[in-house]
Amino acid sequence: MGSKRLTAILLMAVLLTALASAAFGQDQKEKVPKFFVRKTSIELGEFYEGEDISYTFTVRNQGLAELERS
């Protein structure tokens, strides 16, 4: 597995974990944001070491409160 692909997967996992922790840690009676990403993984195909690759994940808020960056 390429190092950039592994890095992309790890970053997405960290992001999802952080946002899920923030969303589930609040009282259920409160209006809370609900972080949603349709694609949780992608296939990057083959690429060479040192080559720049990018992919944009679409993030939606399906909750009742505003999503905030931290």
PyMOL commands that set and color helices and strands:
alter all, ss='L'
color gray80, all
select helices_A, chain A and resi 3-24
alter helices_A, ss='H'
color red, helices_A
select strands_A, chain A and resi 35-37+59-61
alter strands_A, ss='S'
color yellow, strands_A
deselect
rebuild
show_as cartoon
